[in-house]
Amino acid sequence: MVTGGLGGSGGAVRADVDGPVATLLIDNPGKRNALTAAMWRAIPQLLADLAADPAVKVVVVAGAGGTFCAGADLDDAAAIAADGEDSVAVHAERALAAFPKPTIARIDGFCVGGGCQLAVACDLRFAGDDSRFGITPAKLGIVYPRSTTRRLVALVGPSRAKLLLFTGELLDARTAERIGLVDTVVAADTLAATVRDTAAVIAGRSQLSVHSAKAIIDGWDGPVRQNLTEVAEGIAAFRQRRAPRWPSG
């Protein structure tokens, strides 16, 4: 089911909901899913709608037509760069990083520039073995935003981040996996099924546990509270060898 599509002429970002899993789809295949300013601008609102939907447990970020995202549309790149930390790209990235539910980047084909920006903002990254990665501001004379750079450093470490940013060279999927830019690489023809199965597993777990783990890992330092009703149900289901019926859905 398509819940919304925004972005204007030449490309769009839309949210497709299938049970507990939503797919945030980047759809501009004529430009390898390059993101126009309007497409970047659409992402925070779509994410807000998915966050407010209690039926949605996991969001998959993907590209249409066999390519994840080739970055920002060059027609808009200079204007986006001029806005720096206040750009529509940074706002979209921050909205994705702050999204309260688990997010998975499903990466096939090219994941370059702004595409990597979005992938790094996800919780998990799964890639097909034919995918290619590049962080390319040095090829365009663009200074990567501070928050974006720090998020990359947290993922791959300072030395690897410098190499990626200094050279702007493309990496193959196995190299990206080795340096920690992606979590899992699978055969390209099994990527969609692998992500679908992983999302289904996450959606079937205690959402209290999942959301709390995400918040703690991402730096939340508030009090940790148990829901004893959920604990009791989880233990009972384990003993009875059945799927748990979580009180929170």
N, C-alpha and C positions, 0 to 999 in steps of 0.2 A: 504494500500500500504506500503510495506517495503522499507524504504529509505536507510537503511544501517544496517550492523551487524558486530560487531567487538568483538574480545576477544580470539580467538584461540581455540585450542582443549580443551574439557572438560567443556566448557561453553562459553556463549556469551552475549553481550548486544546489542540490536538492537532497531531501531526506526521505529515504524509503524505509518504512517500518514493516518488519516481518516478525510478528510475535514479540518476544522480548528483545530482539536485536534490531537496531536501526543502522542503516548505512548512509553516511554522509558522502554523497557522490559528487566528485568534481567532473564536470561534463563540458569540455571544450575540445573535443577530439581533433578538430581541424588545426589546432595549435598545440597538440600533445598535452592538452588540459592545462595550458598556461592560464594563470589566474588574472583576470582583469580587476581593476579597482572595484567594480561593482560586485564581482564574485567574492573578493576578500571581505567586502562590507556585509555581504549576506551571511557569512558564517556565524558571527556571534548571535544573531537572532535565531537562526536555525538551531544552534546549540541550546539556547535558552528554552526554546519550545520542547526540545528533547529532554532537557533536564526536568522540566515541569510535568512530563508525561510519566506517571507511575508505572505504566506497562513496560517502558523501555528500561532494560537493565544494562545493556552494553551498546556502545556505538563503534561501528567500523568505519574508518575513513578510507576511501578508495577512489580510483580514477576510472572513468569510462573508456572503453575501447582498447584496453591492453596497455595503458600507460598511467602511472600514478599522477605525476604532475611535473611539467618541465619548468616550473617556476612562475615568476610574475610575467605577465604579458609585457613585452618590450614597449608597446605603445604607452603603457602606464608606468613603467619602471622608474623613470626619472622623477615623476611627480610623487610616487610612493616614497622613494628614497629621500626626497626633500623634506618630508614630514618626520623623518627620523623615528624616535621612540613613540611618536603620536600617529604613526601611519596606520592605514587600514590593515596592513599586513601584520603589524605588531599586535593590534587589537584582536585580530582573528586568532593569532597564535596564543595570546594570553587567555582568550576565552576557551580555547581547546585545552590548554594546560590546566586551567582552573575547573574544568568540567567535573562535576562531582561523581560521575559514574565511570566505570572502566572504558578506556578507549584503545582500539587496536588499529594501527595503520596496516592496510593490506596493499603491499607494494609490488607492482609489476611494471615492466618497462622502465622508463626514466623517472627518477626521483631527484630532481635538481633544484638548486636555489630555494625558492619559496616552497617547493614540494618537500624538500628536506626540513625546512622550517616547520611545516605542519607535522611531518612524520616524527620529528624529535619531540614535539609537544604532546604526542600520544603516550599512553602508558606502555604499550607494547608495539613492536614492529616485526611483522612477518613479511618475508620477501620471496619472490620467485627467483630461481637460480639464474634467470636471464636478465635480472634487473640491474640497473646502473645508477650510481649515486654520485652527486657532485654538489659542492657548496661553492658557488662561483662569483661572489661579489668582486673579487680581485680582477676578474676578467672584464668587469663593467665599470670599474672605478667607484663602486659603491662601498660604503662603510657599513658592515653588518651591525644591527642594533645591539646595544649592550645586553639587554635581557635575553635576546636570541643567542648571542655568543656565550653567555654564561650557562644557558641551558645545554648547549652543545658541549661545553667543557665538563659539565657534571656527568654527561653521558659517556664521553670517550676519553676524558683527561686533557690536561692543558697541551701536552706535546702533540697529540693526535689532532686536536682542534686547530693548533697552529699550522700543522702540515696541510690540513684540509682547506683552511682559509688562505694560507699563503700561496698555494699552488692552484687551487680551483680545479684540480684534475679529477676526472671521473674514476670511480672505484667499481670493481665488479662486486657481485653479491657476496661471495665468499670472503673477500677482503673486508667488506663492510661488517660482516658477521664477526670476523676475527678481532676487529678493533672495538666492537661493542656498539657500532652504529645501528645495527639491527640485532634482534634477539634470535630469530630462527629463519633459516633458509631452507626451502623445500622445492621440489620440482615444480616448474611453472604451472603444469597442468593439474597439480594438486593443491595449489595455493588457496583457491577459493574455498575448497572443502575443508582444508586444515583450519583456516580462519573461522569458518562457520562452526566447525566442531568445537573449537576452543571457546568461541563466544557462547555457545550453548552450555558448555560446562560451567563457565563463569556465571551465566544467568541462572543456573540451577543451584548455586551455592547460597549460603546465607548472605543476603545483601548487607546486613548490618556488619558482618565480618569483612566483606569485601570493601565496603565504603570506608570502614574504620582503618583497614590496612592501608588503603590508598592515602587517606588523610595523614596518617602517621608517617608514612614513607615520604610524603611530599612536604613534611615539616610542621604539621599541626602538633601543638604541644599542650592541648587541652586535656582534661581528665578522660581516662578510658573507662567506659561503663559497659558492663555486661548486661545482656537481656537474658535473665535466667529462664524465661519461657523458651527462648530460642535454644539455649544450651540443653534444656531438658528434651526438646524435640529432636535435636541433633543426636543426642545420646540414644534416645529411644529408637530412632530410625536406624542408627548403626547396629544396634543390638537385634533389631527385627529385620535387618537386611532389606530395607525398603528406602524409597526416595523420601527425604524429609519434606514436611509440609510447613514451610517457614511462616511464622505469624505475620511477618512484614511483607510477604508476597514472594 
